[in-house]
Amino acid sequence: MRVLIIGLGSIAQKHIIALRSVVNDVEIDALRSTPNPTIHPNITNVTSIDRDYDLVIISTPSSNHLDDIKKLLGTSTPIMVEKPFLINKEQIEEFKLLNLTNPIYIACNLRFIPSFNKFINDINNDKSKVNEVTSYCGSYLPDWRPNQDYTKSYSANSKLGGGVNLDLIHEFDLMYYMFGKPDEVIKRNRKVSTLKLDSYDYSHYILGYNDFDATVKLNYFRKDYKRYIEVVKESKTYYYEFNSEEFSISYAKQIEYVINNREYENNPTSAIEVLNIVL
């Protein structure tokens, strides 16, 4: 199997580890734009797409995703694009005009955590009514990439697609995954902390469904990481707290899913619906 990676940052390294854990004979090329790129063990640097690949992974800054997808026009290669898929409504409209034939999967690895799927199954098996849902993620942006100045990351730069509401779009994806598209969205996005960034570091959304509300709260400034989903039903309360130790499992299971399928559940149509909730 031969895979091309566009964007060789920290998230790409996670996908590489997952690929090598799932596929024994994987060959990995990296599309580079600099004349003297960094050499990575067992990865071949290329400057153009001049051969066929079994999979292309796009893990560049979010603002570049659309341009990187365009590089694959005219091919039928499956594409895996990191979240968020696109960053604004203009990009969404431009994407819709592309004549793409590629199967496209938008990477949302939290869907693949085994214990989280058990949590969803427990909720679905309980036929009592949902009364309230809360999704929360608070983390400290400078801790995300310890070897990188956070002020230079795409997360801190709104023009690159940064901002906690887009960066942590996982939470909105999981609400969509569990409960579908909401009927109403009320939102509040702000920069409230002293972190040096020009993107939102706080988001508070209320997603209105037919007979309950789901609250999504996100921030970049909480130093004691906490991430959970709570579902209050008529019968009992279901609580799930994400454990970062399980994230590596989810990357491997996600890659396995992408390799073994061509009709993806998390495709551009559903990803655009999630983006429209955020935007």
N, C-alpha and C positions, 0 to 999 in steps of 0.2 A: 504494500500500500504506500502511495506517495501523497504527501500532504504539503500544501503551501500555507505558510503563515504570513499574513500582512500585519505588521506591528508586533515587535518582539519585546514588549514590556513585561511587567510583573504578572499580568493576567495570562499572557501567552505562555509564560513558564509553567503555570498551573496546567494549562491545556497540554503542553508537551509531556509533563509528567504523567498525566492521565492517559494520553495516547500510548506512551510506552508501556504503561501498565496493562493496557487492553490489547494492543497489537504487537505481536512479537517482531515482525519484520517491517516496521514502519520506517520510511525514509522521509525526512523533513527538510523542505526548502524554506528559506525566509526571503521575502521580497524586501530589498533594502534600497533606500534612496540616497544614501551618503556614499561618497567615493571610497572611503576606507572604513567600512563598518566593523563593528566589534565581531570577533570570531567566537562562536559558541560551539562547544564540543558536539560532534555528530550532527551538525546542522549546516547545510550548504547555503551560502549567500547567493542570491540571484538578483539581477537588476531589471528583469522583464519576465513576463509570463509568456513563454514560448514553447510550452509543452502541456500535456494533459495531466490533470491531477484527479485523485479520487475524492479529495475534500479540500476546500479552501477555508481557512479560519481567519476572520477579520477581527483584530483586537487592537486597532489603532484608537486614538482619541475619538470620542463619539461624533464630533463634528466632521470627521473624515470618512465616516462609514459609507455615506452615499457615493462619494467619489471612488472609493475602493470597490464598491459593488459594481459601478459602471465599468471598471477594468475587466469585468468578467462577462460583459455583454457579448452575445454570440456564442457562448459556451453553454454546456448543460451540466457543468460541475456543481455538485452540492456545495452550499455555502453555509457556514456557521458564523453568525455575526454576534459580537458581544453586545450586551445591553448597555445603555439604551440604544435601540435599533437606529433611531433618528433623533434629532434634537428640537425640531420646530415644525410648525404646520406647513411652511414653505417647502421643506425637505419632503414632507409626507406627500404633498401634491406632485412634486417633481418625481418622486419614486413611482407613483401611480402611473406616470406616463411612460415609464421604461418598458420595453418589450422583452422582459426577462422570461427565460424558460427554466432557470435553475431552481431546484428545490432549495428553499432557504429556511434555516432554523435560527431563531433568536435565542441566545444562550441565557437561560434562567435556571441555574443549577440547583437552586433551593427546592425546586419541584422534585428533585431526585434523592433527597435525604430520606432514607428508609423510615426512620422514626416519625418524621413529619407526615409521610403518607399513611402511617398507622393512625396518627392523630386525625387526619381527614376521614379515614375509614370509620373511626369511632364516632365522629360527628355525623357522618352520613347514615350510619346504622341506627342512630338515635332519631326517631321520626318526630320527636317533639319540636315545637316551634323555636326558631332562632329569635331572640329578643334584642341582642346587642353583640357587637363585635368590636374588638380593639386590636390594632396592630401597631407595634412600637419598635423603633430602632434608634438607639442613642449610642453614638461612638465618637471617638476623638480623631479627627482627620489627620493631625500630625503623626499619629501612631499607625496609620494605614500602610504607609511605605516608609519604614524606618530609615532606609538608606537614601531617601530622596527628600529634597526641600519641598514641603507640602505646598508652599506658595507658588511653585512652578508646575504643579500638577494640573491636569485638566480639570480635576474636581474643584479647584479653587478659581477656575477661569470660566465665566459664563459663556464666553464666545466659543469655547471648546466643548461645550455641552456639560459643564460642571453645574453644581447645585445639588443640594441633598435630595430634592424631589426627583430629579432625573437619575442621579447617581445611585440612589436606593430605590429604583423603580421595581426591584424585587417585591417590595411590600405591596405595591399596587397590582403587580402580576399575580401574586398569591391570592389577593382578594378576588381578582377576576377568575382565577383558576378554581377557587372554592365556591364562589357565589354568582359568577357571571358579571355582565355589564350593569352598572348601577343606573337608576333612573335619573338621579340628580347628583351633582358634585358641587360642594361648597369648599373653597380653599383659602388658605392664608400662608403665603410664602414670604419670609423675611430674612434679613441679615441682622442678627441680634448680638452675637458674641464679639470678642475682641480679636478673633482670628483674622489673619491678614489674607482676605480673599474678596473677590468681587461677585461671588455667586451666593445663592441662598444657603444659609446654614441651619434654617429652621423651617419646617413645613407642618401644617396642620390641615388635614382634609377630613370632610365628612362625606361619605358615600351613601346616598340615600337609596335603599332598595324598597320593594313594595311594602314590607311590614316591619322593617328594622333598619337601623343605621349602623354603618361601619366607620369607625374613626381610625385614621392613619396619622401617626405623629412621628416625625423624623428629625434628627439633628446631627450636626458634625462636631458638637462641643462637649459631649458627655465623656468624661475620662474613665468612668467605670462602665465598660461596654454592657449593654443590655438590649436583648432583641427577643420579642415574644409575640404570640398571637393568643388572644383569649376570646372564646366564643361562649356566650351566656345563652343557654337554651332553657326552655320551660322546665326540663327535668333536672338539669345539673349544669355546672360550669366546666368547660374544657379549656385547659391551659397548656400551651406549648412554648418552651423556651429553647431557642436555637443554641446549639453547642458547636463552637467553631471546630472542635475536633472531628466532627462529622462532615465538614465541608469537603475534605479531600475525597471522601467516598462519593459525594455527589458529583464531583468533576468526572470521575471515572465512569460512573453510571450514565452520566449525560453523554460522554463521548461514545460509549457503547450504543446508546439509543440513536445517536446521529449516524453512526456507521451502519447500523442494521435497518434503518428506515429511510424512506424517501418522501413519504407523506407525513410531514411534521405537524404535531398538534400545536406547537408554539411557532406559528408561521407569520409572515408579514401581515396578514389580515387581522389576526388576533393581537399581534404586537402593536399595530396601529390603533386598535380599540383601546388598549392599555395606555398608549401615549396620549390619546385624546382625553382620557380621564385626567392625566397629569397636567396636560397643557391647557 
